[in-house]
Amino acid sequence: MLRQITAAASDSILLALEALREGRDRDAHEFAYEAWGLRHTREAAAIGLIAAVGLADPVEIPRWIRRRRAVVI
């Protein structure tokens, strides 16, 4: 079960990166949020922050910053 969750989170990260490359910030944000829900990683937080900045979302930007800081390495 843990492998499936990790794989799903990785898939969401890859989809978010693809969406960012294609300029689909809203989709990237949604995929990052999905990845974060499955597994709290620095990658998910970083991609979520980049997408939120691309959307110029004044609520989500600080949320992703807090999430990024909360991740234990």
CHARMM-style PDB file with segment names, atoms N, HN, CA, C and O in Angstrom:
ATOM      1  N   MET     1       0.824  -1.189   0.000  1.00  0.00      PROA
ATOM      2  CA  MET     1       0.000   0.000   0.000  1.00  0.00      PROA
ATOM      3  C   MET     1       0.876   1.264   0.000  1.00  0.00      PROA
ATOM      4  O   MET     1       0.588   2.227  -0.711  1.00  0.00      PROA
ATOM      5  N   LEU     2       1.935   1.246   0.797  1.00  0.00      PROA
ATOM      6  HN  LEU     2       2.168   0.464   1.375  1.00  0.00      PROA
ATOM      7  CA  LEU     2       2.818   2.405   0.861  1.00  0.00      PROA
ATOM      8  C   LEU     2       3.478   2.662  -0.495  1.00  0.00      PROA
ATOM      9  O   LEU     2       3.633   3.815  -0.897  1.00  0.00      PROA
ATOM     10  N   ARG     3       3.863   1.607  -1.194  1.00  0.00      PROA
ATOM     11  HN  ARG     3       3.737   0.670  -0.867  1.00  0.00      PROA
ATOM     12  CA  ARG     3       4.453   1.762  -2.533  1.00  0.00      PROA
ATOM     13  C   ARG     3       3.465   2.395  -3.504  1.00  0.00      PROA
ATOM     14  O   ARG     3       3.852   3.209  -4.341  1.00  0.00      PROA
ATOM     15  N   GLN     4       2.217   2.033  -3.398  1.00  0.00      PROA
ATOM     16  HN  GLN     4       1.903   1.371  -2.717  1.00  0.00      PROA
ATOM     17  CA  GLN     4       1.202   2.603  -4.285  1.00  0.00      PROA
ATOM     18  C   GLN     4       1.014   4.092  -4.006  1.00  0.00      PROA
ATOM     19  O   GLN     4       0.863   4.883  -4.937  1.00  0.00      PROA
ATOM     20  N   ILE     5       1.022   4.472  -2.746  1.00  0.00      PROA
ATOM     21  HN  ILE     5       1.144   3.830  -1.990  1.00  0.00      PROA
ATOM     22  CA  ILE     5       0.885   5.879  -2.379  1.00  0.00      PROA
ATOM     23  C   ILE     5       2.086   6.666  -2.883  1.00  0.00      PROA
ATOM     24  O   ILE     5       1.939   7.751  -3.446  1.00  0.00      PROA
ATOM     25  N   THR     6       3.275   6.110  -2.676  1.00  0.00      PROA
ATOM     26  HN  THR     6       3.395   5.229  -2.219  1.00  0.00      PROA
ATOM     27  CA  THR     6       4.499   6.777  -3.132  1.00  0.00      PROA
ATOM     28  C   THR     6       4.500   6.904  -4.657  1.00  0.00      PROA
ATOM     29  O   THR     6       4.878   7.946  -5.192  1.00  0.00      PROA
ATOM     30  N   ALA     7       4.085   5.859  -5.347  1.00  0.00      PROA
ATOM     31  HN  ALA     7       3.779   5.012  -4.912  1.00  0.00      PROA
ATOM     32  CA  ALA     7       4.027   5.900  -6.810  1.00  0.00      PROA
ATOM     33  C   ALA     7       3.007   6.931  -7.293  1.00  0.00      PROA
ATOM     34  O   ALA     7       3.264   7.660  -8.252  1.00  0.00      PROA
ATOM     35  N   ALA     8       1.870   6.990  -6.639  1.00  0.00      PROA
ATOM     36  HN  ALA     8       1.662   6.398  -5.860  1.00  0.00      PROA
ATOM     37  CA  ALA     8       0.841   7.959  -7.021  1.00  0.00      PROA
ATOM     38  C   ALA     8       1.328   9.386  -6.801  1.00  0.00      PROA
ATOM     39  O   ALA     8       1.069  10.266  -7.622  1.00  0.00      PROA
ATOM     40  N   ALA     9       2.034   9.617  -5.693  1.00  0.00      PROA
ATOM     41  HN  ALA     9       2.244   8.903  -5.026  1.00  0.00      PROA
ATOM     42  CA  ALA     9       2.589  10.943  -5.421  1.00  0.00      PROA
ATOM     43  C   ALA     9       3.624  11.307  -6.480  1.00  0.00      PROA
ATOM     44  O   ALA     9       3.650  12.443  -6.955  1.00  0.00      PROA
ATOM     45  N   SER    10       4.467  10.365  -6.851  1.00  0.00      PROA
ATOM     46  HN  SER    10       4.446   9.442  -6.466  1.00  0.00      PROA
ATOM     47  CA  SER    10       5.477  10.608  -7.890  1.00  0.00      PROA
ATOM     48  C   SER    10       4.820  10.912  -9.232  1.00  0.00      PROA
ATOM     49  O   SER    10       5.264  11.800  -9.960  1.00  0.00      PROA
ATOM     50  N   ASP    11       3.765  10.175  -9.553  1.00  0.00      PROA
ATOM     51  HN  ASP    11       3.405   9.454  -8.961  1.00  0.00      PROA
ATOM     52  CA  ASP    11       3.038  10.433 -10.800  1.00  0.00      PROA
ATOM     53  C   ASP    11       2.454  11.848 -10.806  1.00  0.00      PROA
ATOM     54  O   ASP    11       2.496  12.538 -11.824  1.00  0.00      PROA
ATOM     55  N   SER    12       1.916  12.266  -9.680  1.00  0.00      PROA
ATOM     56  HN  SER    12       1.882  11.705  -8.853  1.00  0.00      PROA
ATOM     57  CA  SER    12       1.344  13.610  -9.590  1.00  0.00      PROA
ATOM     58  C   SER    12       2.422  14.675  -9.754  1.00  0.00      PROA
ATOM     59  O   SER    12       2.188  15.710 -10.377  1.00  0.00      PROA
ATOM     60  N   ILE    13       3.599  14.419  -9.196  1.00  0.00      PROA
ATOM     61  HN  ILE    13       3.789  13.577  -8.691  1.00  0.00      PROA
ATOM     62  CA  ILE    13       4.723  15.350  -9.354  1.00  0.00      PROA
ATOM     63  C   ILE    13       5.100  15.460 -10.835  1.00  0.00      PROA
ATOM     64  O   ILE    13       5.297  16.562 -11.347  1.00  0.00      PROA
ATOM     65  N   LEU    14       5.198  14.328 -11.514  1.00  0.00      PROA
ATOM     66  HN  LEU    14       5.038  13.433 -11.098  1.00  0.00      PROA
ATOM     67  CA  LEU    14       5.548  14.341 -12.937  1.00  0.00      PROA
ATOM     68  C   LEU    14       4.495  15.072 -13.772  1.00  0.00      PROA
ATOM     69  O   LEU    14       4.835  15.823 -14.687  1.00  0.00      PROA
ATOM     70  N   LEU    15       3.233  14.852 -13.458  1.00  0.00      PROA
ATOM     71  HN  LEU    15       2.957  14.242 -12.715  1.00  0.00      PROA
ATOM     72  CA  LEU    15       2.164  15.554 -14.164  1.00  0.00      PROA
ATOM     73  C   LEU    15       2.205  17.054 -13.895  1.00  0.00      PROA
ATOM     74  O   LEU    15       1.941  17.859 -14.788  1.00  0.00      PROA
ATOM     75  N   ALA    16       2.537  17.425 -12.663  1.00  0.00      PROA
ATOM     76  HN  ALA    16       2.751  16.771 -11.938  1.00  0.00      PROA
ATOM     77  CA  ALA    16       2.649  18.845 -12.314  1.00  0.00      PROA
ATOM     78  C   ALA    16       3.806  19.496 -13.068  1.00  0.00      PROA
ATOM     79  O   ALA    16       3.676  20.615 -13.563  1.00  0.00      PROA
ATOM     80  N   LEU    17       4.921  18.803 -13.153  1.00  0.00      PROA
ATOM     81  HN  LEU    17       5.027  17.894 -12.751  1.00  0.00      PROA
ATOM     82  CA  LEU    17       6.064  19.344 -13.892  1.00  0.00      PROA
ATOM     83  C   LEU    17       5.734  19.521 -15.374  1.00  0.00      PROA
ATOM     84  O   LEU    17       6.092  20.528 -15.985  1.00  0.00      PROA
ATOM     85  N   GLU    18       5.057  18.545 -15.932  1.00  0.00      PROA
ATOM     86  HN  GLU    18       4.766  17.727 -15.435  1.00  0.00      PROA
ATOM     87  CA  GLU    18       4.650  18.645 -17.333  1.00  0.00      PROA
ATOM     88  C   GLU    18       3.712  19.835 -17.539  1.00  0.00      PROA
ATOM     89  O   GLU    18       3.850  20.583 -18.507  1.00  0.00      PROA
ATOM     90  N   ALA    19       2.758  20.002 -16.621  1.00  0.00      PROA
ATOM     91  HN  ALA    19       2.646  19.395 -15.834  1.00  0.00      PROA
ATOM     92  CA  ALA    19       1.830  21.122 -16.719  1.00  0.00      PROA
ATOM     93  C   ALA    19       2.571  22.455 -16.621  1.00  0.00      PROA
ATOM     94  O   ALA    19       2.246  23.397 -17.344  1.00  0.00      PROA
ATOM     95  N   LEU    20       3.560  22.541 -15.737  1.00  0.00      PROA
ATOM     96  HN  LEU    20       3.824  21.775 -15.150  1.00  0.00      PROA
ATOM     97  CA  LEU    20       4.352  23.771 -15.637  1.00  0.00      PROA
ATOM     98  C   LEU    20       5.079  24.058 -16.950  1.00  0.00      PROA
ATOM     99  O   LEU    20       5.084  25.192 -17.427  1.00  0.00      PROA
ATOM    100  N   ARG    21       5.687  23.036 -17.524  1.00  0.00      PROA
ATOM    101  HN  ARG    21       5.683  22.114 -17.136  1.00  0.00      PROA
ATOM    102  CA  ARG    21       6.400  23.211 -18.797  1.00  0.00      PROA
ATOM    103  C   ARG    21       5.476  23.707 -19.904  1.00  0.00      PROA
ATOM    104  O   ARG    21       5.894  24.450 -20.792  1.00  0.00      PROA
ATOM    105  N   GLU    22       4.235  23.293 -19.842  1.00  0.00      PROA
ATOM    106  HN  GLU    22       3.894  22.689 -19.121  1.00  0.00      PROA
ATOM    107  CA  GLU    22       3.258  23.678 -20.865  1.00  0.00      PROA
ATOM    108  C   GLU    22       2.516  24.967 -20.522  1.00  0.00      PROA
ATOM    109  O   GLU    22       1.643  25.406 -21.270  1.00  0.00      PROA
ATOM    110  N   GLY    23       2.868  25.569 -19.387  1.00  0.00      PROA
ATOM    111  HN  GLY    23       3.577  25.212 -18.779  1.00  0.00      PROA
ATOM    112  CA  GLY    23       2.234  26.829 -18.998  1.00  0.00      PROA
ATOM    113  C   GLY    23       0.845  26.680 -18.411  1.00  0.00      PROA
ATOM    114  O   GLY    23       0.078  27.642 -18.370  1.00  0.00      PROA
ATOM    115  N   ARG    24       0.519  25.485 -17.959  1.00  0.00      PROA
ATOM    116  HN  ARG    24       1.142  24.704 -17.993  1.00  0.00      PROA
ATOM    117  CA  ARG    24      -0.790  25.231 -17.350  1.00  0.00      PROA
ATOM    118  C   ARG    24      -0.656  25.290 -15.827  1.00  0.00      PROA
ATOM    119  O   ARG    24      -0.652  24.266 -15.143  1.00  0.00      PROA
ATOM    120  N   ASP    25      -0.547  26.518 -15.321  1.00  0.00      PROA
ATOM    121  HN  ASP    25      -0.550  27.350 -15.877  1.00  0.00      PROA
ATOM    122  CA  ASP    25      -0.290  26.715 -13.891  1.00  0.00      PROA
ATOM    123  C   ASP    25      -1.407  26.173 -13.000  1.00  0.00      PROA
ATOM    124  O   ASP    25      -1.133  25.622 -11.934  1.00  0.00      PROA
ATOM    125  N   ARG    26      -2.655  26.322 -13.425  1.00  0.00      PROA
ATOM    126  HN  ARG    26      -2.877  26.769 -14.291  1.00  0.00      PROA
ATOM    127  CA  ARG    26      -3.778  25.831 -12.613  1.00  0.00      PROA
ATOM    128  C   ARG    26      -3.701  24.310 -12.476  1.00  0.00      PROA
ATOM    129  O   ARG    26      -3.874  23.774 -11.381  1.00  0.00      PROA
ATOM    130  N   ASP    27      -3.444  23.622 -13.579  1.00  0.00      PROA
ATOM    131  HN  ASP    27      -3.303  24.057 -14.468  1.00  0.00      PROA
ATOM    132  CA  ASP    27      -3.314  22.162 -13.530  1.00  0.00      PROA
ATOM    133  C   ASP    27      -2.113  21.757 -12.675  1.00  0.00      PROA
ATOM    134  O   ASP    27      -2.195  20.822 -11.879  1.00  0.00      PROA
ATOM    135  N   ALA    28      -1.003  22.466 -12.847  1.00  0.00      PROA
ATOM    136  HN  ALA    28      -0.937  23.226 -13.494  1.00  0.00      PROA
ATOM    137  CA  ALA    28       0.197  22.167 -12.056  1.00  0.00      PROA
ATOM    138  C   ALA    28      -0.098  22.320 -10.574  1.00  0.00      PROA
ATOM    139  O   ALA    28       0.339  21.506  -9.761  1.00  0.00      PROA
ATOM    140  N   HSD    29      -0.835  23.354 -10.228  1.00  0.00      PROA
ATOM    141  HN  HSD    29      -1.190  24.015 -10.889  1.00  0.00      PROA
ATOM    142  CA  HSD    29      -1.175  23.585  -8.824  1.00  0.00      PROA
ATOM    143  C   HSD    29      -2.030  22.445  -8.284  1.00  0.00      PROA
ATOM    144  O   HSD    29      -1.813  21.970  -7.169  1.00  0.00      PROA
ATOM    145  N   GLU    30      -2.989  22.016  -9.070  1.00  0.00      PROA
ATOM    146  HN  GLU    30      -3.165  22.402  -9.975  1.00  0.00      PROA
ATOM    147  CA  GLU    30      -3.862  20.919  -8.638  1.00  0.00      PROA
ATOM    148  C   GLU    30      -3.082  19.611  -8.465  1.00  0.00      PROA
ATOM    149  O   GLU    30      -3.300  18.876  -7.502  1.00  0.00      PROA
ATOM    150  N   PHE    31      -2.176  19.328  -9.402  1.00  0.00      PROA
ATOM    151  HN  PHE    31      -2.000  19.925 -10.185  1.00  0.00      PROA
ATOM    152  CA  PHE    31      -1.361  18.119  -9.281  1.00  0.00      PROA
ATOM    153  C   PHE    31      -0.428  18.198  -8.077  1.00  0.00      PROA
ATOM    154  O   PHE    31      -0.219  17.200  -7.387  1.00  0.00      PROA
ATOM    155  N   ALA    32       0.128  19.368  -7.824  1.00  0.00      PROA
ATOM    156  HN  ALA    32      -0.042  20.178  -8.384  1.00  0.00      PROA
ATOM    157  CA  ALA    32       1.002  19.538  -6.658  1.00  0.00      PROA
ATOM    158  C   ALA    32       0.211  19.335  -5.369  1.00  0.00      PROA
ATOM    159  O   ALA    32       0.699  18.710  -4.428  1.00  0.00      PROA
ATOM    160  N   TYR    33      -0.998  19.857  -5.330  1.00  0.00      PROA
ATOM    161  HN  TYR    33      -1.394  20.365  -6.095  1.00  0.00      PROA
ATOM    162  CA  TYR    33      -1.851  19.691  -4.158  1.00  0.00      PROA
ATOM    163  C   TYR    33      -2.181  18.215  -3.946  1.00  0.00      PROA
ATOM    164  O   TYR    33      -2.191  17.724  -2.817  1.00  0.00      PROA
ATOM    165  N   GLU    34      -2.447  17.525  -5.042  1.00  0.00      PROA
ATOM    166  HN  GLU    34      -2.439  17.925  -5.959  1.00  0.00      PROA
ATOM    167  CA  GLU    34      -2.719  16.091  -4.967  1.00  0.00      PROA
ATOM    168  C   GLU    34      -1.500  15.334  -4.429  1.00  0.00      PROA
ATOM    169  O   GLU    34      -1.626  14.475  -3.556  1.00  0.00      PROA
ATOM    170  N   ALA    35      -0.325  15.665  -4.961  1.00  0.00      PROA
ATOM    171  HN  ALA    35      -0.222  16.363  -5.670  1.00  0.00      PROA
ATOM    172  CA  ALA    35       0.911  15.020  -4.502  1.00  0.00      PROA
ATOM    173  C   ALA    35       1.143  15.300  -3.023  1.00  0.00      PROA
ATOM    174  O   ALA    35       1.536  14.407  -2.272  1.00  0.00      PROA
ATOM    175  N   TRP    36       0.900  16.533  -2.606  1.00  0.00      PROA
ATOM    176  HN  TRP    36       0.580  17.258  -3.216  1.00  0.00      PROA
ATOM    177  CA  TRP    36       1.086  16.915  -1.204  1.00  0.00      PROA
ATOM    178  C   TRP    36       0.140  16.118  -0.301  1.00  0.00      PROA
ATOM    179  O   TRP    36       0.522  15.710   0.796  1.00  0.00      PROA
ATOM    180  N   GLY    37      -1.078  15.902  -0.760  1.00  0.00      PROA
ATOM    181  HN  GLY    37      -1.388  16.233  -1.651  1.00  0.00      PROA
ATOM    182  CA  GLY    37      -2.042  15.131   0.014  1.00  0.00      PROA
ATOM    183  C   GLY    37      -1.624  13.682   0.198  1.00  0.00      PROA
ATOM    184  O   GLY    37      -1.948  13.051   1.204  1.00  0.00      PROA
ATOM    185  N   LEU    38      -0.908  13.168  -0.778  1.00  0.00      PROA
ATOM    186  HN  LEU    38      -0.644  13.681  -1.596  1.00  0.00      PROA
ATOM    187  CA  LEU    38      -0.444  11.784  -0.691  1.00  0.00      PROA
ATOM    188  C   LEU    38       0.841  11.661   0.117  1.00  0.00      PROA
ATOM    189  O   LEU    38       1.019  10.723   0.893  1.00  0.00      PROA
ATOM    190  N   ARG    39       1.726  12.622  -0.082  1.00  0.00      PROA
ATOM    191  HN  ARG    39       1.581  13.384  -0.713  1.00  0.00      PROA
ATOM    192  CA  ARG    39       3.034  12.548   0.572  1.00  0.00      PROA
ATOM    193  C   ARG    39       3.619  13.945   0.669  1.00  0.00      PROA
ATOM    194  O   ARG    39       3.789  14.619  -0.347  1.00  0.00      PROA
ATOM    195  N   HSD    40       3.924  14.380   1.866  1.00  0.00      PROA
ATOM    196  HN  HSD    40       3.786  13.833   2.691  1.00  0.00      PROA
ATOM    197  CA  HSD    40       4.486  15.711   2.084  1.00  0.00      PROA
ATOM    198  C   HSD    40       5.966  15.710   1.723  1.00  0.00      PROA
ATOM    199  O   HSD    40       6.809  15.271   2.506  1.00  0.00      PROA
ATOM    200  N   THR    41       6.269  16.205   0.528  1.00  0.00      PROA
ATOM    201  HN  THR    41       5.584  16.561  -0.108  1.00  0.00      PROA
ATOM    202  CA  THR    41       7.652  16.242   0.074  1.00  0.00      PROA
ATOM    203  C   THR    41       8.046  17.661  -0.287  1.00  0.00      PROA
ATOM    204  O   THR    41       7.202  18.517  -0.553  1.00  0.00      PROA
ATOM    205  N   ARG    42       9.359  17.887  -0.290  1.00  0.00      PROA
ATOM    206  HN  ARG    42      10.044  17.192  -0.075  1.00  0.00      PROA
ATOM    207  CA  ARG    42       9.876  19.193  -0.705  1.00  0.00      PROA
ATOM    208  C   ARG    42       9.543  19.469  -2.170  1.00  0.00      PROA
ATOM    209  O   ARG    42       9.290  20.612  -2.551  1.00  0.00      PROA
ATOM    210  N   GLU    43       9.543  18.424  -2.979  1.00  0.00      PROA
ATOM    211  HN  GLU    43       9.748  17.496  -2.669  1.00  0.00      PROA
ATOM    212  CA  GLU    43       9.241  18.587  -4.395  1.00  0.00      PROA
ATOM    213  C   GLU    43       7.808  19.074  -4.603  1.00  0.00      PROA
ATOM    214  O   GLU    43       7.564  20.002  -5.374  1.00  0.00      PROA
ATOM    215  N   ALA    44       6.871  18.442  -3.913  1.00  0.00      PROA
ATOM    216  HN  ALA    44       7.069  17.688  -3.287  1.00  0.00      PROA
ATOM    217  CA  ALA    44       5.469  18.848  -4.039  1.00  0.00      PROA
ATOM    218  C   ALA    44       5.290  20.292  -3.583  1.00  0.00      PROA
ATOM    219  O   ALA    44       4.583  21.069  -4.226  1.00  0.00      PROA
ATOM    220  N   ALA    45       5.929  20.647  -2.476  1.00  0.00      PROA
ATOM    221  HN  ALA    45       6.503  20.016  -1.954  1.00  0.00      PROA
ATOM    222  CA  ALA    45       5.818  22.014  -1.963  1.00  0.00      PROA
ATOM    223  C   ALA    45       6.450  23.015  -2.920  1.00  0.00      PROA
ATOM    224  O   ALA    45       5.906  24.099  -3.128  1.00  0.00      PROA
ATOM    225  N   ALA    46       7.584  22.667  -3.500  1.00  0.00      PROA
ATOM    226  HN  ALA    46       8.026  21.786  -3.331  1.00  0.00      PROA
ATOM    227  CA  ALA    46       8.260  23.575  -4.426  1.00  0.00      PROA
ATOM    228  C   ALA    46       7.427  23.788  -5.686  1.00  0.00      PROA
ATOM    229  O   ALA    46       7.268  24.917  -6.150  1.00  0.00      PROA
ATOM    230  N   ILE    47       6.902  22.711  -6.230  1.00  0.00      PROA
ATOM    231  HN  ILE    47       7.031  21.793  -5.854  1.00  0.00      PROA
ATOM    232  CA  ILE    47       6.095  22.828  -7.444  1.00  0.00      PROA
ATOM    233  C   ILE    47       4.805  23.588  -7.157  1.00  0.00      PROA
ATOM    234  O   ILE    47       4.368  24.411  -7.961  1.00  0.00      PROA
ATOM    235  N   GLY    48       4.204  23.311  -6.014  1.00  0.00      PROA
ATOM    236  HN  GLY    48       4.559  22.642  -5.360  1.00  0.00      PROA
ATOM    237  CA  GLY    48       3.002  24.054  -5.624  1.00  0.00      PROA
ATOM    238  C   GLY    48       3.279  25.537  -5.509  1.00  0.00      PROA
ATOM    239  O   GLY    48       2.465  26.359  -5.930  1.00  0.00      PROA
ATOM    240  N   LEU    49       4.417  25.883  -4.943  1.00  0.00      PROA
ATOM    241  HN  LEU    49       5.078  25.215  -4.601  1.00  0.00      PROA
ATOM    242  CA  LEU    49       4.785  27.292  -4.804  1.00  0.00      PROA
ATOM    243  C   LEU    49       5.000  27.934  -6.174  1.00  0.00      PROA
ATOM    244  O   LEU    49       4.522  29.041  -6.425  1.00  0.00      PROA
ATOM    245  N   ILE    50       5.715  27.247  -7.054  1.00  0.00      PROA
ATOM    246  HN  ILE    50       6.103  26.349  -6.850  1.00  0.00      PROA
ATOM    247  CA  ILE    50       5.947  27.790  -8.395  1.00  0.00      PROA
ATOM    248  C   ILE    50       4.624  28.007  -9.121  1.00  0.00      PROA
ATOM    249  O   ILE    50       4.418  29.044  -9.752  1.00  0.00      PROA
ATOM    250  N   ALA    51       3.737  27.035  -9.031  1.00  0.00      PROA
ATOM    251  HN  ALA    51       3.905  26.193  -8.519  1.00  0.00      PROA
ATOM    252  CA  ALA    51       2.435  27.163  -9.687  1.00  0.00      PROA
ATOM    253  C   ALA    51       1.621  28.308  -9.079  1.00  0.00      PROA
ATOM    254  O   ALA    51       0.975  29.061  -9.808  1.00  0.00      PROA
ATOM    255  N   ALA    52       1.648  28.443  -7.756  1.00  0.00      PROA
ATOM    256  HN  ALA    52       2.172  27.831  -7.164  1.00  0.00      PROA
ATOM    257  CA  ALA    52       0.902  29.517  -7.090  1.00  0.00      PROA
ATOM    258  C   ALA    52       1.444  30.884  -7.487  1.00  0.00      PROA
ATOM    259  O   ALA    52       0.679  31.833  -7.658  1.00  0.00      PROA
ATOM    260  N   VAL    53       2.751  30.985  -7.631  1.00  0.00      PROA
ATOM    261  HN  VAL    53       3.372  30.214  -7.492  1.00  0.00      PROA
ATOM    262  CA  VAL    53       3.348  32.244  -8.087  1.00  0.00      PROA
ATOM    263  C   VAL    53       2.906  32.519  -9.522  1.00  0.00      PROA
ATOM    264  O   VAL    53       2.577  33.656  -9.861  1.00  0.00      PROA
ATOM    265  N   GLY    54       2.896  31.493 -10.363  1.00  0.00      PROA
ATOM    266  HN  GLY    54       3.163  30.569 -10.087  1.00  0.00      PROA
ATOM    267  CA  GLY    54       2.427  31.661 -11.737  1.00  0.00      PROA
ATOM    268  C   GLY    54       0.987  32.122 -11.803  1.00  0.00      PROA
ATOM    269  O   GLY    54       0.605  32.861 -12.710  1.00  0.00      PROA
ATOM    270  N   LEU    55       0.191  31.688 -10.847  1.00  0.00      PROA
ATOM    271  HN  LEU    55       0.501  31.088 -10.110  1.00  0.00      PROA
ATOM    272  CA  LEU    55      -1.212  32.103 -10.780  1.00  0.00      PROA
ATOM    273  C   LEU    55      -1.386  33.444 -10.074  1.00  0.00      PROA
ATOM    274  O   LEU    55      -2.469  34.029 -10.093  1.00  0.00      PROA
ATOM    275  N   ALA    56      -0.309  33.926  -9.450  1.00  0.00      PROA
ATOM    276  HN  ALA    56       0.571  33.451  -9.434  1.00  0.00      PROA
ATOM    277  CA  ALA    56      -0.347  35.165  -8.652  1.00  0.00      PROA
ATOM    278  C   ALA    56      -1.431  35.070  -7.582  1.00  0.00      PROA
ATOM    279  O   ALA    56      -2.179  36.020  -7.351  1.00  0.00      PROA
ATOM    280  N   ASP    57      -1.502  33.916  -6.937  1.00  0.00      PROA
ATOM    281  HN  ASP    57      -0.894  33.145  -7.124  1.00  0.00      PROA
ATOM    282  CA  ASP    57      -2.521  33.663  -5.917  1.00  0.00      PROA
ATOM    283  C   ASP    57      -2.018  34.103  -4.549  1.00  0.00      PROA
ATOM    284  O   ASP    57      -1.136  33.461  -3.977  1.00  0.00      PROA
ATOM    285  N   PRO    58      -2.573  35.198  -4.014  1.00  0.00      PROA
ATOM    286  CA  PRO    58      -2.070  35.742  -2.750  1.00  0.00      PROA
ATOM    287  C   PRO    58      -2.362  34.869  -1.529  1.00  0.00      PROA
ATOM    288  O   PRO    58      -1.764  35.076  -0.472  1.00  0.00      PROA
ATOM    289  N   VAL    59      -3.254  33.912  -1.652  1.00  0.00      PROA
ATOM    290  HN  VAL    59      -3.739  33.744  -2.510  1.00  0.00      PROA
ATOM    291  CA  VAL    59      -3.572  33.010  -0.542  1.00  0.00      PROA
ATOM    292  C   VAL    59      -2.683  31.776  -0.594  1.00  0.00      PROA
ATOM    293  O   VAL    59      -2.138  31.349   0.423  1.00  0.00      PROA
ATOM    294  N   GLU    60      -2.542  31.205  -1.790  1.00  0.00      PROA
ATOM    295  HN  GLU    60      -2.985  31.552  -2.616  1.00  0.00      PROA
ATOM    296  CA  GLU    60      -1.793  29.961  -1.926  1.00  0.00      PROA
ATOM    297  C   GLU    60      -0.281  30.133  -1.793  1.00  0.00      PROA
ATOM    298  O   GLU    60       0.397  29.225  -1.312  1.00  0.00      PROA
ATOM    299  N   ILE    61       0.253  31.262  -2.202  1.00  0.00      PROA
ATOM    300  HN  ILE    61      -0.298  32.000  -2.593  1.00  0.00      PROA
ATOM    301  CA  ILE    61       1.707  31.459  -2.118  1.00  0.00      PROA
ATOM    302  C   ILE    61       2.201  31.277  -0.681  1.00  0.00      PROA
ATOM    303  O   ILE    61       3.117  30.484  -0.461  1.00  0.00      PROA
ATOM    304  N   PRO    62       1.630  31.981   0.308  1.00  0.00      PROA
ATOM    305  CA  PRO    62       2.121  31.770   1.681  1.00  0.00      PROA
ATOM    306  C   PRO    62       1.835  30.370   2.220  1.00  0.00      PROA
ATOM    307  O   PRO    62       2.596  29.860   3.043  1.00  0.00      PROA
ATOM    308  N   ARG    63       0.761  29.750   1.771  1.00  0.00      PROA
ATOM    309  HN  ARG    63       0.144  30.164   1.103  1.00  0.00      PROA
ATOM    310  CA  ARG    63       0.462  28.376   2.205  1.00  0.00      PROA
ATOM    311  C   ARG    63       1.562  27.430   1.762  1.00  0.00      PROA
ATOM    312  O   ARG    63       2.023  26.597   2.542  1.00  0.00      PROA
ATOM    313  N   TRP    64       1.991  27.558   0.492  1.00  0.00      PROA
ATOM    314  HN  TRP    64       1.617  28.235  -0.141  1.00  0.00      PROA
ATOM    315  CA  TRP    64       3.042  26.678  -0.012  1.00  0.00      PROA
ATOM    316  C   TRP    64       4.378  26.982   0.646  1.00  0.00      PROA
ATOM    317  O   TRP    64       5.184  26.077   0.863  1.00  0.00      PROA
ATOM    318  N   ILE    65       4.617  28.233   0.961  1.00  0.00      PROA
ATOM    319  HN  ILE    65       3.963  28.968   0.784  1.00  0.00      PROA
ATOM    320  CA  ILE    65       5.854  28.574   1.676  1.00  0.00      PROA
ATOM    321  C   ILE    65       5.864  27.890   3.038  1.00  0.00      PROA
ATOM    322  O   ILE    65       6.878  27.319   3.439  1.00  0.00      PROA
ATOM    323  N   ARG    66       4.742  27.944   3.750  1.00  0.00      PROA
ATOM    324  HN  ARG    66       3.918  28.408   3.425  1.00  0.00      PROA
ATOM    325  CA  ARG    66       4.653  27.276   5.061  1.00  0.00      PROA
ATOM    326  C   ARG    66       4.814  25.772   4.919  1.00  0.00      PROA
ATOM    327  O   ARG    66       5.489  25.134   5.727  1.00  0.00      PROA
ATOM    328  N   ARG    67       4.201  25.213   3.901  1.00  0.00      PROA
ATOM    329  HN  ARG    67       3.654  25.731   3.245  1.00  0.00      PROA
ATOM    330  CA  ARG    67       4.346  23.756   3.686  1.00  0.00      PROA
ATOM    331  C   ARG    67       5.796  23.400   3.407  1.00  0.00      PROA
ATOM    332  O   ARG    67       6.308  22.413   3.935  1.00  0.00      PROA
ATOM    333  N   ARG    68       6.447  24.183   2.596  1.00  0.00      PROA
ATOM    334  HN  ARG    68       6.031  24.985   2.167  1.00  0.00      PROA
ATOM    335  CA  ARG    68       7.857  23.921   2.249  1.00  0.00      PROA
ATOM    336  C   ARG    68       8.726  23.950   3.502  1.00  0.00      PROA
ATOM    337  O   ARG    68       9.615  23.115   3.667  1.00  0.00      PROA
ATOM    338  N   ARG    69       8.467  24.911   4.382  1.00  0.00      PROA
ATOM    339  HN  ARG    69       7.745  25.589   4.248  1.00  0.00      PROA
ATOM    340  CA  ARG    69       9.236  25.030   5.616  1.00  0.00      PROA
ATOM    341  C   ARG    69       8.941  23.889   6.588  1.00  0.00      PROA
ATOM    342  O   ARG    69       9.790  23.528   7.403  1.00  0.00      PROA
ATOM    343  N   ALA    70       7.742  23.327   6.501  1.00  0.00      PROA
ATOM    344  HN  ALA    70       7.053  23.621   5.839  1.00  0.00      PROA
ATOM    345  CA  ALA    70       7.325  22.289   7.455  1.00  0.00      PROA
ATOM    346  C   ALA    70       7.890  20.914   7.126  1.00  0.00      PROA
ATOM    347  O   ALA    70       7.878  20.022   7.975  1.00  0.00      PROA
ATOM    348  N   VAL    71       8.380  20.734   5.915  1.00  0.00      PROA
ATOM    349  HN  VAL    71       8.390  21.459   5.226  1.00  0.00      PROA
ATOM    350  CA  VAL    71       8.882  19.430   5.502  1.00  0.00      PROA
ATOM    351  C   VAL    71      10.214  19.154   6.196  1.00  0.00      PROA
ATOM    352  O   VAL    71      11.143  19.960   6.139  1.00  0.00      PROA
ATOM    353  N   VAL    72      10.283  18.009   6.846  1.00  0.00      PROA
ATOM    354  HN  VAL    72       9.528  17.354   6.892  1.00  0.00      PROA
ATOM    355  CA  VAL    72      11.510  17.583   7.514  1.00  0.00      PROA
ATOM    356  C   VAL    72      12.326  16.790   6.503  1.00  0.00      PROA
ATOM    357  O   VAL    72      11.813  15.891   5.837  1.00  0.00      PROA
ATOM    358  N   ILE    73      13.571  17.129   6.402  1.00  0.00      PROA
ATOM    359  HN  ILE    73      13.988  17.860   6.943  1.00  0.00      PROA
ATOM    360  CA  ILE    73      14.450  16.449   5.439  1.00  0.00      PROA
ATOM    361  C   ILE    73      14.846  15.088   5.928  1.00  0.00      PROA
ATOM    362  OT1 ILE    73      15.582  14.376   5.246  1.00  0.00      PROA
TER     363      ILE     73
END
